[in-house]
Amino acid sequence: MRSFLFGKQDSSIEYTGPWTGFSSVKTPATLPTPSNSGNVAVTLESISDYNLGLGYFGTGHKIFDTDYSILAEDIDFYYDEAWDGSGTHAIDKYDDGISGTLDLNKVVRVVNDVNGVAQNVADPAGLNLMPIVKDASLYKTPKANEFYIDPIKGTIVLPRPAYYSKLGSLDGITNAAIGSAAYEVNSYMGAYFTGGIYGNGLLLNPLWLGVEVYGTFSIAPALNINRELTISFWSYWGQVGGAWDAYYTIYLDSTGASYIELMQGTYYQGGIRIILNNALVYTSAFVQNENTWVHNVFTISADNISSYHNGVKVIDYNGLVIADTCRLVIGSKVYPYIGAGSNIYFDNLKIWDQILLQPTFEYIGYASGYEEALHPIYGSVNGYKPKISGVGGVGYYKASSSGSLVKGKV
């Protein structure tokens, strides 16, 4: 006797009578039938639209499940949870391989090219990054042991600064290479963009006009700070002649009561001061060399402020520190003496909302560094940047525009 599944007609038997004992059943012809044309299981391809640690899975900017249905929130992933099975809901969709077909039920992989050797970014022997699902519209800087994936927008973000400006133009400050910032110019002579260490940099150059002349430039990045900061930039203080002073101030709170300041020149005696809640808590006699480029790094945590200049640790203050913002103010002044003037340059400003364990990693030597270095975890092989191309890349499921079904729906 031929057997068959109830509710589904056996294709080898012709039925002429009515169905009895069953409720009406929709035939498959009434259900959406997505085309499989264009559905591809991508094992490895270069990251798409890559820029400084951020990129996408393919040109469609979306990844799909193994059946080419759209990945569903609270079914296939939970925002702010790990995607390797270690999260609260233990969802494991991340493949830790470097080539070949994605493992069963795994939908994505990210592979770094380390000097021609493929290495999954989650490999404990390499970057050892944990995949975390994040909403791309709410991205913050990944921690040194994490990277972010948005399954719906198809976005990947690897560890990098929260703000990075090459300081080459006003637009390059407000709409920076990474992040955004507000600025304010308060200068009799204005500000210019020229003569940086890697191209154009920010220049303040007040010159003698028979009166005291000053210039200040303020940069306030849009950051979400939780008491940890690493700030890196290059500076050049050049005396043209006569009497002049220069300084830069890093404000750590919105009230202006806590800040770090380096001042020197004709009347400023030089040195670094730390003021917390309007109280002077630390002074250093450090003086920046004039007429030469200096690489500066400041790290701020809940109980320490340190600074490094050309790779050398200069200050190390231990005490309670509360940082909820970061605003950099650059200033210069010349006095009413004939020939007085100065050229104050700043270039390549980066801010991480975390403490870097190797804060001087960008500095190579005199007036030399890794311009677009993103994080010390990557090592110097690729200039302290990931390379998700070459023998590296991304693996994922890519559906045709007409071939995607939403889970739980017909």
Secondary structure, 3 states (H helix, E strand, C coil): CCCCCCCCCCCCCCCCCCCCCCCCCCCHHHCCCCCCCCCEEEEEECCEEEECCEEECCCCCCCECCCCCECCECCCECCCCECECCCCCCCECECCCCCCCCCCCCCEEEEEEECCEEEECCCCCCCCCEEEECCHHHCCCCCCCEEEEECCCCEEECCCCCEEECCCCCHHHHECCECEEEEEEEECCCCEECCCCCCCCEEECCECCCCCEEEEEEEEECCCCCCCEEEEEEEEEEEEECCEEEEEEEECCCCCCCEEEEEEECCCCCEEEEEECCEEEEEECCCCCCCCEEEEEEEECCCEEEEEECCEEEEEEECCCCCCCCEEEEEEEECCCCCCEEEEEEEEEEEECCCCCCCCCCEEECCEECCCCCCHHHCCCCCCCCCCCCCCEEEEEECCCCCCCECCCC
